[in-house]
Amino acid sequence: ILHGIMPKEDKGNITISVRPGRANDTFMCIIEDDGIGIEKAKKLKEQRKSSHKSMGMQVTRDRLAILNREINTGVGSTIISITDASGNNAGTRVELIIPFVEE
């Protein structure tokens, strides 16, 4: 999210919503921004030639994989590029399927 919002010229917006998942034992967390988009963010990163490697999504994937192995509920993540009516990048949407466990 930060990679898409920070380089944006004007103020960016981030929306976070939570709703029931497709299965009874999961919920979906949706994080959506109106940033520069995935492809443009990748290009900017390549141009900067920074030695910094962002680990946020990899850490999230690893944690979801561990949860999936432990409780086998089909948790995971999806990253979707948002485009406007003209096909231009209009942001990014991340969907996280997270288990809901009552104790």
Residue pairs with C-beta under 8 A, 6 or more apart in sequence:
1 14
1 31
1 33
1 35
1 92
1 94
3 35
3 41
3 44
3 45
3 54
4 12
4 33
4 35
4 36
4 37
4 38
4 41
4 91
4 92
5 12
5 14
5 33
5 35
7 35
7 36
7 40
7 41
7 44
8 34
8 35
8 36
12 33
12 34
12 35
13 33
13 34
14 31
14 32
14 33
15 30
15 31
15 32
15 33
16 29
16 30
16 31
16 32
17 29
17 30
17 32
18 27
18 28
18 29
18 30
19 27
19 28
19 30
20 26
20 27
20 28
21 27
21 28
21 97
21 98
21 100
22 97
23 73
23 74
25 73
25 99
25 100
25 101
26 73
26 74
26 75
26 97
26 98
26 99
26 100
27 97
27 98
27 100
28 95
28 96
28 97
28 98
29 95
29 96
29 98
30 93
30 94
30 95
30 96
31 93
31 94
31 96
32 82
32 91
32 92
32 93
32 94
33 91
33 92
34 82
34 90
34 91
35 41
35 91
35 92
36 44
36 89
37 81
37 82
37 83
37 89
37 90
37 91
37 92
38 79
38 81
38 89
38 92
39 81
39 89
40 89
57 77
57 79
60 77
60 96
61 77
64 75
64 76
64 77
64 96
64 97
64 98
67 73
67 75
67 98
67 99
68 74
68 75
68 76
71 99
71 101
73 99
74 97
75 96
75 97
75 98
75 99
76 96
76 97
77 94
77 95
77 96
77 97
78 94
78 95
79 92
79 93
79 94
80 92
80 93
80 94
80 95
81 89
81 92
82 89
82 90
82 91
82 92
82 93
83 89
83 90
84 90
